Each structure stands twice: as structure tokens, then as C-alpha cells.
Amino acid sequence: MIFHAARLSAANLFAPETRSVFWKVLGLTLLVLLALWLALRSVFLSLVFPWIAGFFPAMPDWAGWLGFVLAIGAGIGLALALALLLSPVTALIAGLFLDDVAEVVEKRDYPSDPPGTAMPLGPAIASSLKFLGVVIVGNIVALFLLFIPGVNLIAFFVVNGYLLGREFFEFAAMRFRSPQEARLFRARHASTVFLAGLVIAAFLAVPIVNLLTPLFAAGMMVHLHKLVSRGDPVFHG
């Protein structure tokens, strides 16, 4: 079921019906990441680098080599910071385009089913901001766990698998259910949702391809919600 939903979502990425959403998601994701990169670089150049340089006011002969090493370290650090911010960015972009993706999937793959209802703008923004905050906190925890050998990679997948699986599934479910019903339905199928979240986390870990994570995750959870609903006699919807 999970891999079937993932396969359908992957096929949906480049379908003609999703082309306009594809370019909007990709363009906005790149724009946000570029803005974050410039912001992080500005913070480093204006605060961190002068602080380090303050330890060497006399500028000894080896200071040039030190600057070179620091520049390399700064580049690696900025790249790592940007990679850790990709998950929150995914959360933010998904909140803006989930309904667009869901409408395309529902019309193309489930034409005989009643269409879902988009969340009102206010609750949708509130839900997206809440999701963003939860993902940021979760990834801060994962960042600290990166320094524990044998736990770092597991922490990335477990944290992002749980958070992304939970929130993307509830987003998809709330097109057909009240927020409370969506949470109950997700809790009833928590293990399936978590495993699906691990698939999203794996997608997120692939460089370049991970720029399409919002589109992939939204489509996958729309399919998964449909598949799980049909097999649940209590929460069928």
C-alpha cells in the first residue's frame, strides 16, 4: 500500500496535469532556499567571521591559511545548515500547495469519488505555521543527536519520518474530515503513516531530487489516505 502510493506519486511528478504546480513548487522552494542561504551567509560574514578574526589582531603569517580553512569550514557549515532547513521549507511550501496537488490527484486518479474540500485560508495558514514550528523544533533535536555516533542518521529519518508523515497525512485527511477526525484517523493508522513518512524522509535525503519533496509528499499522502480509507470499515471516507 505504501509503496503503491509512493509509485503513484512519483509518476504524478511529471504528469502534464501537475506541470503548473510542479513549476510553482520548484520555483518557490528554490527561492526560499536562496533567501535562506544569503541570510545565513550574511550572518556569518557580519558576526561569526569578525568574532574569529578578533583573536588575531596582529594578523600573523599563518592567518591567511587560517582564513582559507575557515572559509572551507564555513561553506560546509552553511551547506549543512541549509540541508537541515530543507525539511521546514518543505513543510512551508506544502502548506501552500497541498490543495492544488490534491485536486489534480483526485480528479485524475479518483474521478468517481466525491472531491475533497480545501481548508479555509485562515485555518490553512495557521496549520502551516504550526507544522513549520513543529518541524523546526524536531530538526533542532535531530541536530543535537547528529553528534551522537550511531544515532545521527537514524535520528534524521525517525524525526522527519514521524513529523512529515503525520502532518502530510493529516493535511490530506482534512480535505474529507474535520481536524479532530483527521487526527483520530491518523492515530488509528499510526504505524502505516510513520512508515510512509520514512519514505518521504528517504526522498528528502536525495540531493537535487529533494527539491520536489513537497510535491511528492503531498501526492503520496493523498493516495495513501484514499487507500487506507477504503480498507477501514470504521473511518471509511
Secondary structure, 3 states (H helix, E strand, C coil): CHHHHHHHHHHHCCCHHHHHHHHHHHHHHHHHHHHHHHHHHHHHHHHHHHHHHCCCCCCCCCHHHHHHHHHHHHHHHHHHHHHHHHHHHHHHHHHHHHHHHHHHHHHHHCCCCCCCCCCCHHHHHHHHHHHHHHHHHHHHHHHHHCCCCCCHHHHHHHHHHHHHHHHHHHHHHCCCCCHHHHHHHHHHCHHHHHHHHHHHHHHHCCCCHHHHHHHHHHHHHHHHHHHHHHCCCCCCC
